[in-house]
Amino acid sequence: MRLGIDLGGTKIEIAALADDGRELLRRRVATPQGDYPATLQAIAGLVTDAEIELGRRGSVGIGIPGAESLVDGRIKNANSTCLIGQPLRADLQHLLQREIRLANDANCFALSEAIDGAGRGAACVFGVILGTGVGGGIVIDGRVLVGANAIAGEWGHNPLPADPADPLPPQRCYCGRDGCNETWLSGPGLAADHQRHTGIALTAADIAHQAAAGDTASAATVDRHVRRLGRALASVINLLDPDVVVLGGGLSQMAQLYEKLPGYCRPHVFSDDLRTRILPPAHGDSSGVRGAAWLWN
C-alpha cells in the first residue's frame, strides 16, 4: 500500500493507493497556519489514522510546496514559509519511524499524470501548475527529474519571453527578479492584467467564467494570457521537447487553453511542426496526492 500526502498551504490531504493505482482512502485536514510542529503532528495523525482504518502499514511519499536543499536537507523555496529552513524529512521520519520520500508538489503532479494519467506511456512529460503560482515538473521514463540543484522544471522563475506586440510594464516577482513567468501567468497575474486594462477587479475564475459567457473584455484578457503562455511554453518545448504537456492548477480548467494554446506555441517552437500534446489532467486536483504516493513506484 502506498500513502501519498499533499502538503498544501490551506489543507493537508492523504490518499492510499493499492499497487494497481486504485484509491483505497482519502482524507484531508486544514493546514495549521504558520505552525511547523502542528503541521508535523497533522501529517503523522493522518498517516496513523489511515493505517488503522485500512489495517496495514504503507510507504509514505509527500508532496511539498518547495524543495529540499542539497546542502543540508532543509526546506527551501517554499511558499508555506513555516517550512523554510526546517529538516522536514528527518522530523517526519522520526515521527513515523520509517523512511519517507519528499518531492516538490509540481513534480508529484507530473509523476501522477505520467504514471496513469494524461501522459501515460509517454517517455517525457512536462507537468505545469497554473494557479496561485506557476510551477512545473519533469518526468522521464516514469521517473521524476530532480536536477543538480533540485530545481528541474521551475520554469515559473524564468523571464517571460518578450514580444514587441505585447509591451509589458516592469513587474517584480516575490523571488526578487523582474518579469518572471509566474508574475504574468499565475491566477493573480491574470487578475492584475485584467484590472490594468479594464479598471475592474475580478478573480481569475470570474474572468474565465465571463470570457466563456461572451464578455469581450474578459475574453481579451484570457486571449492575452494564452498568448503569453504560448510563448513561455514554447521555450520549454524548445529545450525539453516533451511528448506531452499536462496543465494543472486552477487555470487549467479554462477550455480556451486547449483550443488556442497549440496555435500560440507553434510560431515560437523551433520546428516545422508541433507534435507535443497539450492536455488537461486526467486526475484533476487529485494528481498531487496520487503522485506523492507514486514516489515509491
Secondary structure as GFF3:
##gff-version 3
##sequence-region A 1 297
A	DSSP	beta_strand	2	7	.	.	.	ID=ss1
A	DSSP	beta_strand	11	17	.	.	.	ID=ss2
A	DSSP	beta_strand	23	30	.	.	.	ID=ss3
A	DSSP	alpha_helix	36	54	.	.	.	ID=ss4
A	DSSP	beta_strand	59	64	.	.	.	ID=ss5
A	DSSP	beta_strand	67	68	.	.	.	ID=ss6
A	DSSP	beta_strand	75	76	.	.	.	ID=ss7
A	DSSP	three_ten_helix	81	83	.	.	.	ID=ss8
A	DSSP	alpha_helix	88	96	.	.	.	ID=ss9
A	DSSP	beta_strand	100	104	.	.	.	ID=ss10
A	DSSP	alpha_helix	105	116	.	.	.	ID=ss11
A	DSSP	beta_strand	124	130	.	.	.	ID=ss12
A	DSSP	beta_strand	134	140	.	.	.	ID=ss13
A	DSSP	beta_strand	143	144	.	.	.	ID=ss14
A	DSSP	three_ten_helix	155	157	.	.	.	ID=ss15
A	DSSP	alpha_helix	181	185	.	.	.	ID=ss16
A	DSSP	alpha_helix	187	198	.	.	.	ID=ss17
A	DSSP	alpha_helix	204	212	.	.	.	ID=ss18
A	DSSP	alpha_helix	216	240	.	.	.	ID=ss19
A	DSSP	beta_strand	244	248	.	.	.	ID=ss20
A	DSSP	three_ten_helix	250	253	.	.	.	ID=ss21
A	DSSP	alpha_helix	255	265	.	.	.	ID=ss22
A	DSSP	three_ten_helix	266	268	.	.	.	ID=ss23
A	DSSP	beta_strand	277	279	.	.	.	ID=ss24
A	DSSP	three_ten_helix	284	286	.	.	.	ID=ss25
A	DSSP	alpha_helix	287	293	.	.	.	ID=ss26
A	DSSP	three_ten_helix	294	296	.	.	.	ID=ss27
###
